[in-house]
Amino acid sequence: MADKPTKRGTATAAVILAAGMGTRMKSNLPKVLHPILGEPMIDYGVRALESAGVSRIIAVLGRGADQVEKVLGDRIRPVYQKEQLGTGHALMTALPELKGYEGGDCLVIYGDMPLLTAETLAALCGEHADKRARATVLTAVVDDPKGYGRIIRKGGGIAAIVEEKDADEDQRLIKEINAGAYCFDISWLAKALNELKPANAQGEYYLTDVIGWLVGQGQAVAGYQTPDPEEIQGVNDRVQLAEAQDGLRQRIIKRHMLEGVTFEEPAATIVGPFVEIGRDTVIETGCQLLGKTKIGEGCVIGPRSRIIDSGIGDGTVANQSQITECEVGRDCDIGPYTYMRPGCVLEDKVKAGAFVEMKLAVIAAGAKVPHLSYMGDCTVGEKANIGAGTITCNYDGVVKSQTTIGAGAFIGSNSNLVAPVTVGDGAYTAAGSTITQDVPANSLGIARGKQSNIIDWRIKAGK
């Protein structure tokens, strides 16, 4: 992080207000950590600030502060609002962290505004610099302004922010509202906060009173009107959480479609903000693509596949499967109902078929695990073929051990490979075998009891 601010008009510091109780969420989880498209809500605001060029981000935390700090790490400078005395008081707690930045500007946003973009924050800072303002307020024009503070303008600048409960009949007709994001001259912000008084029934310090104080001192207060009112949407309950997720989901999917990705049913698809998808890939109905997943070109994903933090190579088909923290090569055929747990690597042209589960499995190019098998803690050589019902018995109740299957090996159906064990290159195991010893290359391993038939057993037993 930078130690000194740059020129005035560039927001080198930011305060993200995230100490609210979030009681309407009715949750044990801090409100700002509720996931949206698989990522914590507050992360969207922090990333917007980072992308806008902010070098120092201060987060005002309250309930669940330790959980928020664990998620954000050293991306923020945490301060703590131990008493909930209003938004102005929250900003007061951040002032010590702004020392040394007095010559610059500071952005202030809320931690529950996940739709706010870096472009809008940069434009807010630009308006602040152009108007040489002491404070600039992000505003929006909405059809239904009920519940929001109204913007009172005079001569192009902002003369006041009037809360709805204090607005007269004419003021309530105003549709330009306070969106809840600000850019402040840090030196004047400090002066204003030092003058704030809790002159209200709640005994709280209001951030909007800073604007009133600056106007009263004859200082310029500007407003930047966002062209997209959807960006200002806050989250206070589960309904608004779902609405915010839907807005972000639509934004992300539209971006991918404009880059050449086909979505069969966009409204039934979830794509996280970090996901990359190559052109000419088709995402079928009901898919969830989350985390840092990267999907290549010309793939078919779905329907109802869930892929998290995984890489999928060009031309691969993944049908009704779950893949987490895995790497998949080119032209693979996965599913339906394949479950790939963390640590799996599929090289090019691998088949992982119906009802196959894998964990820490490395499957070499051209190998096949067609169906109904469990492959855990194992390596499978090139062009090996694993018969239906094969299990690598990797856990003895104490330790997990490795199974190695060589190139070109053929594992007969319903084989149990009791690790640690190696089946050599080109070796076979007979169907129904429980293999407990290594099978040398090009050999056949048979481990099953000799069949015997009891003639007329049913008749003799009276069945």
Kinemage of the C-alpha trace (Angstrom):
@kinemage 1
@onewidth
@group {chain A} dominant
@subgroup {mainchain}
@vectorlist {calphas} color= white
{ca met a 1} P 0.000 0.000 0.000
{ca ala a 2} L 1.158 3.517 -0.750
{ca asp a 3} L 2.384 5.623 2.163
{ca lys a 4} L 1.559 9.017 0.653
{ca pro a 5} L -1.327 10.250 -1.457
{ca thr a 6} L -0.936 11.396 -5.030
{ca lys a 7} L -2.445 14.547 -6.559
{ca arg a 8} L -5.706 15.966 -5.304
{ca gly a 9} L -8.769 14.550 -7.021
{ca thr a 10} L -7.400 11.009 -7.045
{ca ala a 11} L -8.932 8.888 -4.309
{ca thr a 12} L -5.914 7.247 -2.721
{ca ala a 13} L -7.857 6.071 0.299
{ca ala a 14} L -11.298 4.621 0.876
{ca val a 15} L -13.480 3.698 3.801
{ca ile a 16} L -15.924 0.837 3.438
{ca leu a 17} L -18.618 0.867 6.110
{ca ala a 18} L -19.331 -2.699 7.191
{ca ala a 19} L -20.155 -2.567 10.893
{ca gly a 20} L -23.946 -2.798 10.644
{ca met a 21} L -25.710 -5.509 12.616
{ca gly a 22} L -27.644 -6.800 9.606
{ca thr a 23} L -30.545 -7.867 11.811
{ca arg a 24} L -32.971 -8.165 8.905
{ca met a 25} L -30.837 -10.941 7.407
{ca lys a 26} L -31.763 -13.066 10.451
{ca ser a 27} L -28.447 -14.876 10.283
{ca asn a 28} L -25.461 -15.834 12.423
{ca leu a 29} L -23.213 -14.814 9.525
{ca pro a 30} L -22.206 -11.124 9.244
{ca lys a 31} L -24.320 -9.518 6.548
{ca val a 32} L -21.368 -8.479 4.382
{ca leu a 33} L -20.118 -12.089 4.215
{ca his a 34} L -23.280 -13.533 2.702
{ca pro a 35} L -22.253 -15.024 -0.655
{ca ile a 36} L -23.333 -13.629 -3.993
{ca leu a 37} L -22.417 -15.863 -6.941
{ca gly a 38} L -20.100 -17.739 -4.603
{ca glu a 39} L -18.167 -14.677 -3.364
{ca pro a 40} L -18.652 -12.704 -0.105
{ca met a 41} L -20.791 -9.605 -0.620
{ca ile a 42} L -18.139 -7.229 0.712
{ca asp a 43} L -15.580 -8.558 -1.755
{ca tyr a 44} L -17.424 -6.848 -4.603
{ca gly a 45} L -17.003 -3.449 -2.974
{ca val a 46} L -13.371 -4.051 -2.116
{ca arg a 47} L -12.582 -5.156 -5.673
{ca ala a 48} L -14.390 -2.120 -7.105
{ca leu a 49} L -12.224 0.140 -4.938
{ca glu a 50} L -9.067 -1.732 -5.919
{ca ser a 51} L -9.949 -1.500 -9.614
{ca ala a 52} L -10.644 2.219 -9.206
{ca gly a 53} L -7.015 2.662 -8.128
{ca val a 54} L -7.472 3.098 -4.380
{ca ser a 55} L -4.226 2.334 -2.564
{ca arg a 56} L -5.495 2.161 1.019
{ca ile a 57} L -8.815 0.569 1.985
{ca ile a 58} L -10.044 0.965 5.538
{ca ala a 59} L -12.923 -1.266 6.619
{ca val a 60} L -15.041 -0.229 9.584
{ca leu a 61} L -16.098 -3.508 11.188
{ca gly a 62} L -18.438 -4.495 13.976
{ca arg a 63} L -20.191 -7.784 14.568
{ca gly a 64} L -18.209 -10.694 13.173
{ca ala a 65} L -15.107 -8.546 12.562
{ca asp a 66} L -12.764 -11.504 12.934
{ca gln a 67} L -14.644 -13.406 10.225
{ca val a 68} L -14.514 -10.450 7.828
{ca glu a 69} L -10.792 -9.956 8.467
{ca lys a 70} L -10.149 -13.627 7.766
{ca val a 71} L -11.879 -13.317 4.372
{ca leu a 72} L -10.246 -10.047 3.274
{ca gly a 73} L -6.800 -10.463 4.835
{ca asp a 74} L -4.276 -7.713 4.175
{ca arg a 75} L -6.425 -6.138 1.445
{ca ile a 76} L -7.953 -3.932 4.145
{ca arg a 77} L -6.941 -1.950 7.225
{ca pro a 78} L -9.548 -2.917 9.836
{ca val a 79} L -10.948 -0.522 12.435
{ca tyr a 80} L -13.701 -1.333 14.886
{ca gln a 81} L -16.937 0.441 15.709
{ca lys a 82} L -17.662 -1.023 19.111
{ca glu a 83} L -20.778 1.088 19.647
{ca gln a 84} L -23.334 1.501 16.877
{ca leu a 85} L -23.615 5.301 16.974
{ca gly a 86} L -24.383 5.956 13.322
{ca thr a 87} L -22.630 6.241 9.992
{ca gly a 88} L -20.862 9.468 10.920
{ca his a 89} L -19.464 7.820 14.032
{ca ala a 90} L -18.316 4.852 11.918
{ca leu a 91} L -16.355 7.236 9.737
{ca met a 92} L -14.860 8.896 12.820
{ca thr a 93} L -13.315 5.559 13.822
{ca ala a 94} L -11.477 5.481 10.481
{ca leu a 95} L -9.898 8.948 10.792
{ca pro a 96} L -6.663 7.775 12.496
{ca glu a 97} L -5.975 5.514 9.509
{ca leu a 98} L -6.204 8.534 7.164
{ca lys a 99} L -3.282 10.359 8.745
{ca gly a 100} L -0.708 11.201 6.109
{ca tyr a 101} L -3.381 11.317 3.422
{ca glu a 102} L -4.749 14.757 4.245
{ca gly a 103} L -3.758 16.198 0.874
{ca gly a 104} L -5.851 13.701 -1.057
{ca asp a 105} L -9.381 12.438 -1.379
{ca cys a 106} L -11.250 9.550 0.188
{ca leu a 107} L -14.050 7.414 -1.189
{ca val a 108} L -16.705 6.219 1.250
{ca ile a 109} L -19.004 3.327 0.346
{ca tyr a 110} L -21.102 0.754 2.146
{ca gly a 111} L -20.170 -2.909 2.318
{ca asp a 112} L -23.605 -4.035 1.163
{ca met a 113} L -23.578 -2.443 -2.318
{ca pro a 114} L -22.237 -5.299 -4.489
{ca leu a 115} L -23.450 -3.827 -7.800
{ca leu a 116} L -21.367 -0.652 -7.517
{ca thr a 117} L -18.675 -0.617 -10.230
{ca ala a 118} L -15.132 0.685 -10.395
{ca glu a 119} L -16.119 2.772 -13.431
{ca thr a 120} L -18.769 4.607 -11.421
{ca leu a 121} L -16.369 5.216 -8.538
{ca ala a 122} L -13.753 6.565 -10.950
{ca ala a 123} L -16.368 8.853 -12.512
{ca leu a 124} L -17.382 10.055 -9.048
{ca cys a 125} L -13.760 10.958 -8.321
{ca gly a 126} L -13.450 12.658 -11.706
{ca glu a 127} L -16.512 14.835 -11.020
{ca his a 128} L -15.070 15.665 -7.606
{ca ala a 129} L -11.836 16.863 -9.188
{ca asp a 130} L -13.535 18.745 -12.021
{ca lys a 131} L -15.782 20.679 -9.649
{ca arg a 132} L -12.980 21.220 -7.125
{ca ala a 133} L -15.453 20.114 -4.490
{ca arg a 134} L -14.910 19.360 -0.823
{ca ala a 135} L -17.396 16.519 -1.138
{ca thr a 136} L -19.135 14.813 -4.037
{ca val a 137} L -22.210 12.664 -3.592
{ca leu a 138} L -23.157 9.746 -5.831
{ca thr a 139} L -26.788 10.220 -6.840
{ca ala a 140} L -29.350 8.377 -8.935
{ca val a 141} L -32.706 9.166 -10.473
{ca val a 142} L -35.270 6.476 -9.672
{ca asp a 143} L -38.953 6.029 -10.400
{ca asp a 144} L -39.800 5.328 -6.765
{ca pro a 145} L -37.623 7.381 -4.379
{ca lys a 146} L -39.517 6.302 -1.264
{ca gly a 147} L -37.203 5.709 1.677
{ca tyr a 148} L -34.213 7.554 0.207
{ca gly a 149} L -32.772 10.936 1.037
{ca arg a 150} L -33.655 13.511 -1.636
{ca ile a 151} L -31.008 15.609 -3.351
{ca ile a 152} L -31.662 19.361 -3.219
{ca arg a 153} L -29.624 21.127 -5.885
{ca lys a 154} L -28.707 24.755 -6.245
{ca gly a 155} L -26.711 26.164 -9.141
{ca gly a 156} L -25.672 22.665 -10.260
{ca gly a 157} L -24.210 21.793 -6.864
{ca ile a 158} L -25.830 20.083 -3.904
{ca ala a 159} L -27.433 22.365 -1.323
{ca ala a 160} L -28.812 19.657 0.968
{ca ile a 161} L -29.768 16.008 1.412
{ca val a 162} L -33.222 15.802 2.959
{ca glu a 163} L -34.289 12.511 4.502
{ca glu a 164} L -37.809 11.399 3.603
{ca lys a 165} L -39.150 11.792 7.121
{ca asp a 166} L -38.018 15.435 7.065
{ca ala a 167} L -39.074 16.224 3.481
{ca asp a 168} L -42.039 18.418 2.659
{ca glu a 169} L -44.588 17.561 -0.017
{ca asp a 170} L -42.629 19.173 -2.846
{ca gln a 171} L -39.323 17.621 -1.798
{ca arg a 172} L -40.865 14.165 -1.745
{ca leu a 173} L -41.626 14.545 -5.448
{ca ile a 174} L -37.884 14.803 -6.199
{ca lys a 175} L -36.620 11.633 -7.844
{ca glu a 176} L -32.880 12.274 -7.523
{ca ile a 177} L -31.714 10.412 -4.427
{ca asn a 178} L -28.610 9.948 -2.321
{ca ala a 179} L -27.055 6.688 -3.522
{ca gly a 180} L -24.838 6.212 -0.465
{ca ala a 181} L -21.332 6.676 -1.911
{ca tyr a 182} L -19.156 9.757 -1.497
{ca cys a 183} L -15.816 11.293 -2.381
{ca phe a 184} L -14.384 13.647 0.262
{ca asp a 185} L -11.471 16.003 0.555
{ca ile a 186} L -9.823 14.275 3.516
{ca ser a 187} L -8.772 17.455 5.328
{ca trp a 188} L -12.295 18.887 5.160
{ca leu a 189} L -13.816 15.541 6.048
{ca ala a 190} L -11.790 15.533 9.269
{ca lys a 191} L -12.924 19.075 10.085
{ca ala a 192} L -16.560 18.196 9.473
{ca leu a 193} L -16.455 15.016 11.553
{ca asn a 194} L -14.964 16.936 14.451
{ca glu a 195} L -17.984 19.257 14.320
{ca leu a 196} L -20.670 16.558 14.130
{ca lys a 197} L -23.242 16.445 16.915
{ca pro a 198} L -25.769 13.669 17.623
{ca ala a 199} L -28.640 16.128 17.425
{ca asn a 200} L -31.390 13.608 16.749
{ca ala a 201} L -33.755 11.343 18.631
{ca gln a 202} L -31.470 8.328 18.112
{ca gly a 203} L -28.421 10.120 19.522
{ca glu a 204} L -26.421 9.083 16.449
{ca tyr a 205} L -23.876 10.814 14.229
{ca tyr a 206} L -25.092 10.877 10.613
{ca leu a 207} L -22.762 10.890 7.626
{ca thr a 208} L -25.214 13.057 5.705
{ca asp a 209} L -24.713 15.784 8.347
{ca val a 210} L -21.171 16.170 6.974
{ca ile a 211} L -22.703 17.412 3.725
{ca gly a 212} L -24.892 19.888 5.583
{ca trp a 213} L -21.940 21.190 7.583
{ca leu a 214} L -19.808 21.714 4.461
{ca val a 215} L -22.618 23.585 2.715
{ca gly a 216} L -23.040 25.721 5.825
{ca gln a 217} L -19.338 26.607 5.648
{ca gly a 218} L -19.777 27.774 2.064
{ca gln a 219} L -17.781 24.840 0.661
{ca ala a 220} L -18.603 23.288 -2.707
{ca val a 221} L -20.536 20.021 -2.642
{ca ala a 222} L -20.999 18.361 -6.035
{ca gly a 223} L -23.104 15.450 -7.212
{ca tyr a 224} L -22.383 12.762 -9.769
{ca gln a 225} L -25.490 11.057 -11.146
{ca thr a 226} L -24.917 7.421 -12.051
{ca pro a 227} L -26.438 6.449 -15.416
{ca asp a 228} L -27.354 3.017 -14.009
{ca pro a 229} L -29.563 3.255 -10.892
{ca glu a 230} L -29.303 -0.514 -10.419
{ca glu a 231} L -25.760 -0.008 -9.113
{ca ile a 232} L -26.935 1.651 -5.914
{ca gln a 233} L -28.994 -1.329 -4.771
{ca gly a 234} L -28.201 -2.228 -1.184
{ca val a 235} L -28.802 -5.519 0.613
{ca asn a 236} L -30.667 -5.599 3.910
{ca asp a 237} L -32.544 -8.900 3.782
{ca arg a 238} L -32.627 -12.200 1.899
{ca val a 239} L -35.000 -10.842 -0.730
{ca gln a 240} L -32.617 -8.022 -1.616
{ca leu a 241} L -29.723 -10.494 -1.521
{ca ala a 242} L -31.417 -12.562 -4.222
{ca glu a 243} L -32.207 -9.445 -6.244
{ca ala a 244} L -28.584 -8.277 -6.073
{ca gln a 245} L -27.336 -11.700 -7.141
{ca asp a 246} L -29.717 -11.708 -10.089
{ca gly a 247} L -28.505 -8.274 -11.193
{ca leu a 248} L -24.863 -9.343 -11.037
{ca arg a 249} L -25.625 -12.670 -12.712
{ca gln a 250} L -27.281 -10.945 -15.660
{ca arg a 251} L -24.386 -8.501 -15.979
{ca ile a 252} L -21.774 -11.276 -15.996
{ca ile a 253} L -23.628 -13.579 -18.395
{ca lys a 254} L -24.253 -10.729 -20.821
{ca arg a 255} L -20.517 -9.998 -20.877
{ca his a 256} L -19.726 -13.632 -21.724
{ca met a 257} L -22.398 -13.793 -24.423
{ca leu a 258} L -20.950 -10.700 -26.086
{ca glu a 259} L -17.600 -12.519 -26.130
{ca gly a 260} L -19.001 -15.499 -28.040
{ca val a 261} L -20.371 -17.862 -25.391
{ca thr a 262} L -23.793 -19.477 -25.815
{ca phe a 263} L -26.099 -19.816 -22.810
{ca glu a 264} L -29.117 -22.026 -23.513
{ca glu a 265} L -31.103 -20.565 -20.626
{ca pro a 266} L -29.361 -17.560 -19.034
{ca ala a 267} L -32.011 -17.134 -16.341
{ca ala a 268} L -31.279 -20.641 -15.018
{ca thr a 269} L -27.484 -20.304 -14.998
{ca ile a 270} L -25.057 -19.064 -12.325
{ca val a 271} L -21.633 -17.705 -13.328
{ca gly a 272} L -19.247 -16.185 -10.796
{ca pro a 273} L -17.291 -12.964 -11.349
{ca phe a 274} L -13.898 -14.648 -11.799
{ca val a 275} L -14.994 -17.330 -14.286
{ca glu a 276} L -13.398 -17.343 -17.748
{ca ile a 277} L -15.135 -19.020 -20.708
{ca gly a 278} L -13.766 -19.467 -24.235
{ca arg a 279} L -15.681 -18.640 -27.378
{ca asp a 280} L -18.056 -21.138 -28.984
{ca thr a 281} L -18.572 -22.894 -25.673
{ca val a 282} L -22.179 -23.822 -24.894
{ca ile a 283} L -23.455 -23.581 -21.318
{ca glu a 284} L -26.616 -25.628 -20.984
{ca thr a 285} L -29.519 -25.198 -18.565
{ca gly a 286} L -28.974 -25.150 -14.816
{ca cys a 287} L -25.175 -24.911 -14.679
{ca gln a 288} L -23.240 -23.270 -11.845
{ca leu a 289} L -19.730 -22.058 -12.703
{ca leu a 290} L -18.004 -20.586 -9.667
{ca gly a 291} L -14.682 -19.504 -8.197
{ca lys a 292} L -11.703 -19.189 -10.513
{ca thr a 293} L -13.010 -21.692 -13.040
{ca lys a 294} L -11.564 -21.410 -16.543
{ca ile a 295} L -13.355 -23.149 -19.411
{ca gly a 296} L -11.770 -23.418 -22.845
{ca glu a 297} L -13.187 -22.930 -26.324
{ca gly a 298} L -15.744 -25.199 -27.977
{ca cys a 299} L -16.825 -26.964 -24.794
{ca val a 300} L -20.294 -28.158 -23.854
{ca ile a 301} L -21.086 -27.809 -20.167
{ca gly a 302} L -24.254 -29.150 -18.635
{ca pro a 303} L -27.043 -29.479 -18.135
{ca arg a 304} L -26.975 -28.955 -14.357
{ca ser a 305} L -23.219 -29.226 -14.001
{ca arg a 306} L -21.483 -27.511 -11.075
{ca ile a 307} L -17.839 -26.544 -11.626
{ca ile a 308} L -15.799 -24.755 -8.964
{ca asp a 309} L -12.181 -23.511 -9.146
{ca ser a 310} L -11.353 -25.858 -12.008
{ca gly a 311} L -9.776 -25.727 -15.443
{ca ile a 312} L -11.557 -27.318 -18.404
{ca gly a 313} L -9.674 -27.761 -21.688
{ca asp a 314} L -10.882 -26.943 -25.201
{ca gly a 315} L -13.507 -29.248 -26.689
{ca thr a 316} L -14.401 -31.016 -23.464
{ca val a 317} L -17.951 -32.143 -22.732
{ca ala a 318} L -19.068 -32.221 -19.083
{ca asn a 319} L -22.613 -33.485 -18.655
{ca gln a 320} L -24.541 -33.268 -15.351
{ca ser a 321} L -21.358 -33.469 -13.307
{ca gln a 322} L -19.727 -31.856 -10.282
{ca ile a 323} L -16.081 -30.830 -10.587
{ca thr a 324} L -14.225 -29.057 -7.781
{ca glu a 325} L -10.586 -27.917 -7.786
{ca cys a 326} L -9.603 -30.148 -10.689
{ca glu a 327} L -7.748 -29.799 -13.990
{ca val a 328} L -9.290 -31.319 -17.098
{ca gly a 329} L -7.503 -31.521 -20.461
{ca arg a 330} L -8.744 -31.110 -24.024
{ca asp a 331} L -11.462 -33.219 -25.664
{ca cys a 332} L -12.441 -35.097 -22.526
{ca asp a 333} L -15.849 -36.717 -22.050
{ca ile a 334} L -17.245 -36.394 -18.529
{ca gly a 335} L -20.544 -37.604 -17.110
{ca pro a 336} L -23.340 -37.888 -16.643
{ca tyr a 337} L -23.263 -37.800 -12.843
{ca thr a 338} L -19.489 -37.763 -12.505
{ca tyr a 339} L -18.185 -36.456 -9.186
{ca met a 340} L -14.626 -35.125 -9.364
{ca arg a 341} L -13.337 -34.121 -5.948
{ca pro a 342} L -10.320 -31.841 -5.354
{ca gly a 343} L -6.940 -32.771 -6.762
{ca cys a 344} L -7.971 -34.692 -9.860
{ca val a 345} L -6.111 -34.263 -13.144
{ca leu a 346} L -7.513 -35.561 -16.405
{ca glu a 347} L -5.142 -35.312 -19.353
{ca asp a 348} L -6.379 -35.003 -22.953
{ca lys a 349} L -9.088 -37.303 -24.375
{ca val a 350} L -9.952 -38.974 -21.083
{ca lys a 351} L -13.386 -40.468 -20.477
{ca ala a 352} L -14.861 -40.260 -16.985
{ca gly a 353} L -18.298 -41.729 -17.417
{ca ala a 354} L -21.594 -42.201 -15.635
{ca phe a 355} L -21.575 -42.399 -11.841
{ca val a 356} L -17.798 -42.236 -11.525
{ca glu a 357} L -16.271 -40.651 -8.431
{ca met a 358} L -12.641 -39.487 -8.340
{ca lys a 359} L -10.419 -37.999 -5.663
{ca leu a 360} L -6.717 -37.134 -6.046
{ca ala a 361} L -6.701 -39.176 -9.246
{ca val a 362} L -4.348 -38.512 -12.165
{ca ile a 363} L -5.699 -40.037 -15.357
{ca ala a 364} L -3.314 -40.011 -18.322
{ca ala a 365} L -4.248 -39.207 -21.923
{ca gly a 366} L -6.688 -41.526 -23.654
{ca ala a 367} L -7.559 -43.546 -20.561
{ca lys a 368} L -11.149 -44.541 -19.859
{ca val a 369} L -13.095 -44.855 -16.633
{ca pro a 370} L -16.460 -45.481 -18.274
{ca his a 371} L -18.892 -45.972 -15.396
{ca leu a 372} L -19.760 -46.934 -11.833
{ca ser a 373} L -16.231 -46.725 -10.416
{ca tyr a 374} L -14.381 -45.047 -7.554
{ca met a 375} L -10.848 -43.878 -8.301
{ca gly a 376} L -9.184 -42.372 -5.238
{ca asp a 377} L -5.486 -41.672 -4.582
{ca cys a 378} L -4.386 -43.228 -7.829
{ca thr a 379} L -2.594 -42.754 -11.118
{ca val a 380} L -3.860 -44.314 -14.323
{ca gly a 381} L -1.572 -44.676 -17.345
{ca glu a 382} L -2.253 -43.726 -20.952
{ca lys a 383} L -5.032 -45.644 -22.727
{ca ala a 384} L -5.788 -47.795 -19.707
{ca asn a 385} L -9.376 -49.064 -19.487
{ca ile a 386} L -11.111 -49.319 -16.115
{ca gly a 387} L -14.072 -51.724 -16.065
{ca ala a 388} L -17.416 -50.957 -14.452
{ca gly a 389} L -17.617 -51.243 -10.690
{ca thr a 390} L -13.863 -50.908 -10.099
{ca ile a 391} L -12.832 -49.546 -6.710
{ca thr a 392} L -9.427 -48.410 -5.540
{ca cys a 393} L -9.541 -49.384 -1.873
{ca asn a 394} L -7.343 -46.517 -0.745
{ca tyr a 395} L -8.184 -46.283 2.972
{ca asp a 396} L -7.573 -48.942 5.604
{ca gly a 397} L -9.094 -46.948 8.448
{ca val a 398} L -5.771 -45.378 9.423
{ca val a 399} L -3.877 -44.244 6.334
{ca lys a 400} L -4.644 -43.649 2.658
{ca ser a 401} L -2.437 -45.425 0.154
{ca gln a 402} L -1.715 -45.136 -3.563
{ca thr a 403} L -2.848 -47.308 -6.455
{ca thr a 404} L -0.867 -47.251 -9.706
{ca ile a 405} L -2.348 -48.567 -12.935
{ca gly a 406} L 0.013 -48.743 -15.890
{ca ala a 407} L -0.367 -47.623 -19.477
{ca gly a 408} L -2.618 -49.850 -21.574
{ca ala a 409} L -3.764 -51.846 -18.553
{ca phe a 410} L -7.249 -53.379 -18.504
{ca ile a 411} L -9.057 -53.609 -15.185
{ca gly a 412} L -11.894 -56.128 -15.305
{ca ser a 413} L -15.327 -55.179 -14.091
{ca asn a 414} L -15.999 -55.279 -10.356
{ca ser a 415} L -12.321 -55.357 -9.446
{ca asn a 416} L -11.163 -54.183 -6.005
{ca leu a 417} L -7.614 -52.812 -6.011
{ca val a 418} L -6.427 -52.834 -2.392
{ca ala a 419} L -3.806 -50.113 -2.019
{ca pro a 420} L -0.899 -49.886 -1.952
{ca val a 421} L -0.805 -51.870 -5.157
{ca thr a 422} L 0.492 -51.579 -8.728
{ca val a 423} L -0.975 -53.026 -11.893
{ca gly a 424} L 1.791 -52.881 -14.498
{ca asp a 425} L 1.758 -51.621 -18.069
{ca gly a 426} L -0.419 -53.786 -20.305
{ca ala a 427} L -1.540 -55.955 -17.396
{ca tyr a 428} L -5.068 -57.309 -16.914
{ca thr a 429} L -7.160 -58.094 -13.881
{ca ala a 430} L -9.937 -60.650 -14.155
{ca ala a 431} L -13.473 -59.447 -13.511
{ca gly a 432} L -14.547 -59.801 -9.888
{ca ser a 433} L -11.001 -59.922 -8.528
{ca thr a 434} L -9.775 -58.418 -5.265
{ca ile a 435} L -6.188 -57.535 -6.065
{ca thr a 436} L -3.947 -57.282 -2.991
{ca gln a 437} L -0.560 -57.904 -4.664
{ca asp a 438} L 1.166 -56.174 -7.566
{ca val a 439} L 0.357 -57.462 -11.053
{ca pro a 440} L 3.480 -57.420 -13.276
{ca ala a 441} L 3.413 -55.828 -16.704
{ca asn a 442} L 1.582 -57.786 -19.404
{ca ser a 443} L 0.297 -60.286 -16.817
{ca leu a 444} L -3.168 -61.358 -15.706
{ca gly a 445} L -4.146 -61.019 -12.067
{ca ile a 446} L -6.913 -63.313 -10.840
{ca ala a 447} L -8.046 -63.145 -7.219
{ca arg a 448} L -11.418 -64.784 -6.682
{ca gly a 449} L -12.710 -68.006 -5.150
{ca lys a 450} L -13.176 -71.063 -7.329
{ca gln a 451} L -16.821 -71.486 -8.302
{ca ser a 452} L -18.715 -74.539 -7.119
{ca asn a 453} L -22.328 -75.438 -7.903
{ca ile a 454} L -24.693 -77.318 -5.571
{ca ile a 455} L -27.035 -79.233 -7.851
{ca asp a 456} L -30.748 -79.000 -7.036
{ca trp a 457} L -29.973 -76.847 -3.968
{ca arg a 458} L -33.282 -74.951 -4.211
{ca ile a 459} L -35.329 -78.136 -4.332
{ca lys a 460} L -33.421 -79.752 -1.457
{ca ala a 461} L -33.710 -76.599 0.663
{ca gly a 462} L -37.444 -76.444 0.122
{ca lys a 463} L -37.314 -72.995 -1.479
